[in-house]
């Protein structure tokens, strides 16, 4: 399976996976895969109104489970999640394993590490300077306002902020204008890239290099992996 590799300053190699959501079919096509995810996620999916969002939610947990299987060699039925007070998921029986996931209309991205980590992806659209002035720091706002590529730089800053919040696991408890991603402290680092008209940012609580490589995975690959590796061993009830 092709994975993208990020090389960090501590000599640690981590994988980041981008799952393409092109050619998503009707949710009915994927209902047989509900058995592979947690009962909590199934309940959440049934409450979602729109087809594409239902499919994205299902595939997001399947991607998490696939990567944990690869990273930790855990069988799907042994993967159990817990959540902090802000809703950030973590692996229940391994406090030293950290992961983050994000999605946009056409892709889901996942990353994991032994240190707190956050990732965010957003489709690049027309920047909104009004939002930037309201939610970003004055320094970040001026950076976008003076940019030759304001659309890209708006979503660069936006995804960097989201990745930092996801790393902390506090949700919007930390206001977006309370920290400046263009002036990171030595305790954490960012990097970002543009991939297929998407801005992607990662924030980690350690020093990193500036190298990132992204390789996509498609839906059929993911579905086939579950059918081949987990079908015969699947328990009737997956824990949350």
C-alpha positions, 0 to 999 in steps of 0.5 A: 500500500502506498503511503506518504512519508513525513520525516521529522527532526527526531528521526521518526518516520510517520505516515500520512494517508490521504483517502480520495473521495472521488466517485463516492456512491450512494450510502446504500452501497456501503451499508455492509461495511457498518459492521466494521465500525463502532456502535457510536459511529453507526448511531452518528451516521444514522443521524446524518442527513446528507448521503455524502456526509454519511459516507465520509463519516463511515470511511473516516473511521474505517481509515482510522482503523486500517491505519491503527491496524498497520501501525500497532498490529491490532485486530479491528475488534480490539480497537477501542476509542475513548474521547476527551471532554472536547470530543477528541478521540484516542485509543483507549488502551494506548495513551502513547499513541496519538492520531488526527483525522480531517476531511473535506469534500474530496478527501480524508487525511490521517496522521499518527505519532507517539507525540500529540499531533494534529492535521487539517485539510480544506478545499481552497476557495476564495479567501474571506478577509472579513473572516480573517480580520475577525478570527486571525491575529493582526499579523496573520491578517496582514500576511494574507491581505498583502499576499500575492496568493491570498486564497492559498495563504488564507487556507494555509493559515486556517488549516494551520490553526485547525491543526494546532487546535486538533493537536491540543484536543481542546476544540474552539476552547482556544480562540483562533486569534489567541495564537499566531501560527506564523510565529510558532514557539519552539514547543511545536512546529507546523508544515503545510502543502497544497495538494489537488487544490486542498490546503493541508497542515500538520502541527506536532509538539516537536521539531520537524523538518520541512519535508512532506510527501503525499500519496493518495489511497482510493476508496476501493483499496480501503474497502477491499482491505477490510473485506480481505483482512477482517471479514472472517475475524469480525465480531458481531459487536465493535466497541466504541 
